[in-house]
């Protein structure tokens, strides 16, 4: 008899182990993919918020020239974002409601960041 018989793994056992390992790693791969998607979404919202605050501060700087308007444009910082400015009168004299909406180019304005503020 051969003394080495029965030692080691057969090809079938190795293949079964690889299949089990692949099935066990599948949830890790999907979790990593979801984490990347969340990271991209977070970065987009963060950029939109910074750009909206920048536009709001520009409006506040020129607050003595504020008048009711609806304005649309492309953010100068980076051509992949669009914005809308809405300045509305309130029931209080001299007080305006300023609304800035920043969203990705090619997307609906409903998908972006909206900041609202009151100004004189």
C-alpha positions in Angstrom: 0.0 0.0 0.0 1.0 3.5 -0.6 1.6 5.5 2.6 0.8 8.8 1.0 -2.7 7.8 0.1 -5.4 9.8 2.1 -3.1 12.7 2.9 -3.9 16.2 1.5 -7.1 17.5 -0.2 -8.8 16.3 -3.3 -9.6 18.7 -6.1 -13.3 18.5 -5.3 -12.7 19.5 -1.7 -10.6 22.5 -2.8 -13.3 23.6 -5.3 -16.0 23.3 -2.6 -13.9 25.3 -0.2 -13.5 28.1 -2.9 -17.2 28.1 -3.5 -18.0 28.5 0.2 -15.3 31.2 0.5 -16.9 33.1 -2.5 -20.3 32.9 -1.0 -19.0 34.2 2.3 -17.2 37.2 0.7 -20.2 38.2 -1.5 -21.8 40.3 1.3 -18.5 42.1 1.9 -18.3 43.1 -1.7 -21.9 44.5 -1.8 -21.3 46.4 1.4 -18.2 48.0 0.0 -20.1 49.0 -3.1 -22.8 50.6 -1.0 -20.2 52.5 1.0 -18.7 53.9 -2.2 -22.1 55.1 -3.3 -22.7 56.7 0.1 -19.3 58.4 -0.1 -20.1 59.9 -3.5 -23.5 61.1 -2.4 -21.9 62.7 0.7 -19.3 64.5 -1.3 -22.0 65.8 -3.7 -24.1 67.1 -0.9 -21.1 68.7 0.8 -20.0 70.5 -2.4 -23.6 71.7 -3.0 -23.9 73.0 0.5 -20.6 74.9 0.3 -21.6 76.4 -3.0 -25.0 77.4 -1.7 -23.5 79.0 1.3 -21.1 80.9 -0.9 -24.0 82.2 -3.0 -25.9 83.1 0.2 -22.9 85.1 1.6 -22.6 86.9 -1.8 -26.3 87.9 -1.5 -25.8 88.9 2.1 -22.8 91.1 1.2 -24.9 93.0 -1.3 -27.9 93.0 1.0 -28.5 96.7 0.6 -29.3 96.0 -3.1 -31.6 93.1 -2.6 -34.8 93.2 -4.5 -37.3 90.4 -5.4 -36.0 88.3 -8.3 -35.7 84.8 -9.7 -32.3 84.1 -11.0 -30.7 81.0 -12.5 -27.1 80.3 -13.4 -24.1 78.0 -13.5 -21.8 78.0 -10.4 -18.6 79.7 -11.4 -16.5 77.4 -9.2 -17.2 74.3 -11.2 -19.4 74.0 -14.3 -21.0 70.7 -13.1 -23.4 72.5 -10.8 -26.4 74.8 -11.4 -28.2 77.1 -9.0 -31.3 79.1 -8.7 -31.8 82.2 -6.5 -35.2 83.3 -5.3 -35.7 86.5 -3.4 -39.2 87.0 -2.2 -40.8 89.8 -0.2 -42.3 88.9 3.2 -45.2 90.4 5.1 -42.6 92.4 7.1 -41.4 95.6 5.3 -37.8 95.5 4.2 -37.3 91.9 5.0 -36.7 89.4 2.2 -36.8 85.6 2.1 -33.7 84.4 0.2 -33.8 80.8 -1.2 -30.8 79.3 -3.0 -31.0 75.8 -4.6 -27.8 74.2 -5.9 -28.0 70.9 -7.9 -25.9 68.9 -10.2 -26.1 69.8 -13.9 -28.5 67.4 -15.7 -30.5 66.6 -12.5 -33.7 68.0 -11.3 -33.6 70.9 -8.8 -35.4 68.7 -6.4 -32.3 66.6 -5.9 -30.1 69.4 -4.7 -29.5 71.4 -1.5 -31.8 74.2 -0.6 -30.8 77.0 1.8 -33.2 79.6 3.0 -32.5 82.8 4.9 -34.0 86.1 5.9 -32.3 89.4 4.9 -32.8 93.1 5.0 
